[in-house]
Amino acid sequence: MSDADTPREVNLLPDAIHHAVKPGTALLRLVTTQSREGNLDGAWWPRSRDIGAELPALVTALTEYLGPVVRVGLDSDAWEELPTRLIIDDRVVHIDSFPVGDDTILITRGDQDLFSLLVVPPHATPDAARAAMARAVRADNIAPAEQILIDTGTGTGRARLIGAEGRREGQGRRGTS
């Protein structure tokens, strides 16, 4: 049986791709469905907490799939020396930062189209990063980023555990279109 004949789990990349994953190698995973029903749109595993070094590659990759990125929202406590804007691929990308502690990066394309990506900590092991990224891109994922990191062993420990009873019915997308 060839790899092409092997059934795959929906919205996940083949496991063979991840055997030699290192920080930065699995830079980005995006949800592969049009519905965008899950809590997150993808996941990113930066190599460091230096946003000036990490963000250009992410924005370049996202621009290829989503179109021009105009704004990025970050947790100010999670990154070193945050500028208010960067010039990436000859375009100005505005950077908003707030001490939110939510383990995500928000990407804005156009006026209102918002994409939320899980940020896997640079110190994560390849197996934990792969598990967190795979869970984040599942179309049926309703767990917040913080909980995914806790469940996969990559969390910072600052979050309280959220059980099924702590989830709100219909919890999901923020104002996206």
C-alpha positions as a printed Julia matrix, in Angstrom:
177×3 Matrix{Float64}:
   0.0    0.0    0.0
   1.47   3.38  -0.97
   1.32   6.52   1.18
  -1.29   7.89  -1.23
  -3.59   4.94  -0.43
  -3.26   5.34   3.34
  -6.26   7.13   4.89
  -5.3   10.29   6.77
  -6.95  12.07   9.66
  -8.78  15.15   8.41
  -6.9   18.47   8.69
  -3.59  16.94   9.77
  -0.33  16.61   7.91
   1.17  13.13   7.47
   3.24  12.12  10.52
   6.31  11.42   8.36
   6.7   15.16   7.83
   7.32  15.69  11.54
  10.04  13.14  12.36
  12.88  15.71  12.33
  10.92  18.74  13.46
  12.96  21.45  15.18
  11.91  24.94  16.26
  11.28  26.98  13.14
  11.1   23.9   10.9
   7.36  23.43  11.42
   6.99  27.16  11.21
   3.31  27.31  10.44
   0.25  25.11  10.12
  -3.07  26.46   8.95
  -6.55  25.01   9.15
  -7.43  23.49   5.79
 -11.18  24.04   5.88
 -13.15  27.01   4.58
 -15.6   27.03   7.51
 -13.19  28.36  10.17
 -15.39  26.92  12.92
 -12.59  25.99  15.33
 -11.24  28.24  18.03
  -7.92  28.78  16.21
  -6.93  29.18  12.58
  -3.48  27.66  12.87
  -0.3   27.4   14.88
   3.2   28.86  14.77
   6.4   27.59  16.4
   8.97  30.41  16.48
  12.64  29.7   17.23
  12.97  32.5   19.79
  11.12  35.34  21.56
  12.78  37.92  19.29
   9.82  39.19  17.26
  12.05  41.18  14.91
  13.81  37.98  13.9
  10.74  35.72  13.86
   7.85  37.77  12.49
   9.14  38.47   8.95
   9.18  34.78   7.98
   5.69  34.28   9.44
   4.22  37.3    7.66
   5.86  36.28   4.37
   4.42  32.77   4.65
   0.97  34.04   5.62
   0.92  36.62   2.82
   1.39  33.81   0.3
  -1.8   32.1    1.53
  -3.94  34.9    2.95
  -2.9   38.02   1.1
  -1.24  41.11   2.6
  -1.01  41.19   6.39
  -1.59  44.7    7.73
  -1.55  44.2   11.5
  -0.29  41.72  14.09
  -1.49  41.51  17.7
   0.89  40.04  20.27
   1.09  39.34  23.99
   3.59  41.95  25.2
   4.77  39.71  28.04
   5.73  36.89  25.66
   8.13  38.79  23.39
  11.35  40.75  23.69
  11.53  44.4   22.59
   8.33  44.88  20.64
   8.37  47.56  17.95
   5.15  49.29  16.88
   5.71  48.39  13.23
   8.04  46.46  10.96
   8.65  46.72   7.25
   8.29  43.22   5.81
   8.52  42.55   2.08
   8.33  46.32   1.41
   5.05  46.63   3.36
   4.43  48.22   6.74
   3.01  45.76   9.27
   1.64  47.41  12.41
   2.21  45.62  15.7
  -0.24  45.89  18.58
   0.85  44.51  21.93
  -1.11  43.96  25.1
  -0.34  41.97  28.29
  -3.03  39.38  27.57
  -1.22  36.12  28.31
  -3.32  34.12  25.86
  -0.61  32.24  23.9
  -1.83  33.5   20.52
  -0.84  35.86  17.76
  -3.6   37.7   15.91
  -3.14  38.37  12.21
  -5.25  40.99  10.44
  -5.75  40.97   6.7
  -7.74  43.89   5.38
 -10.03  45.84   7.65
 -11.73  43.15   9.73
 -10.51  39.68   8.73
  -8.79  38.27  11.8
  -6.83  35.02  12.09
  -5.82  33.63  15.47
  -2.75  31.39  15.67
  -1.52  29.36  18.62
   2.08  30.26  19.49
   4.04  27.2   20.55
   6.85  28.24  22.93
  10.35  28.05  21.42
  11.46  25.69  24.22
   8.84  23.04  23.33
  10.03  19.57  22.41
   9.34  18.48  18.83
   6.73  15.92  19.94
   4.9   18.41  22.16
   5.03  21.1   19.46
   3.71  18.68  16.85
   0.85  17.64  19.15
  -0.06  21.24  19.99
   0.03  22.34  16.35
  -2.04  19.37  15.22
  -4.69  20.06  17.86
  -4.83  23.77  17.04
  -5.67  23.14  13.38
  -8.43  20.63  14.02
 -11.7   21.99  12.67
 -13.53  20.77  15.79
 -11.12  22.3   18.29
 -12.85  24.5   20.86
 -10.01  24.59  23.41
  -8.26  27.92  23.93
  -4.56  28.12  23.03
  -3.52  28.14  26.67
  -5.32  24.86  27.34
  -3.82  23.19  24.27
  -0.34  24.04  25.52
  -1.11  22.67  28.97
  -2.62  19.47  27.57
   0.37  18.84  25.3
   3.01  19.59  27.92
   4.21  22.88  26.42
   2.24  25.27  28.64
   3.73  27.87  30.9
   1.7   26.75  33.88
   0.06  30.16  34.31
  -3.34  28.9   33.2
  -5.95  27.11  35.2
  -7.09  23.84  33.74
 -10.34  24.1   31.86
 -12.53  21.04  31.96
 -15.4   20.26  29.65
 -17.76  21.83  32.18
 -15.81  25.1   31.93
 -16.43  25.48  28.2
 -19.33  27.58  27.07
 -21.76  26.08  24.62
 -21.11  27.46  21.15
 -17.73  28.92  22.14
 -15.88  29.65  18.95
 -14.94  32.33  16.45
 -14.45  35.94  17.14
 -15.81  38.41  14.55
 -14.38  36.92  11.36
 -15.57  36.94   7.85
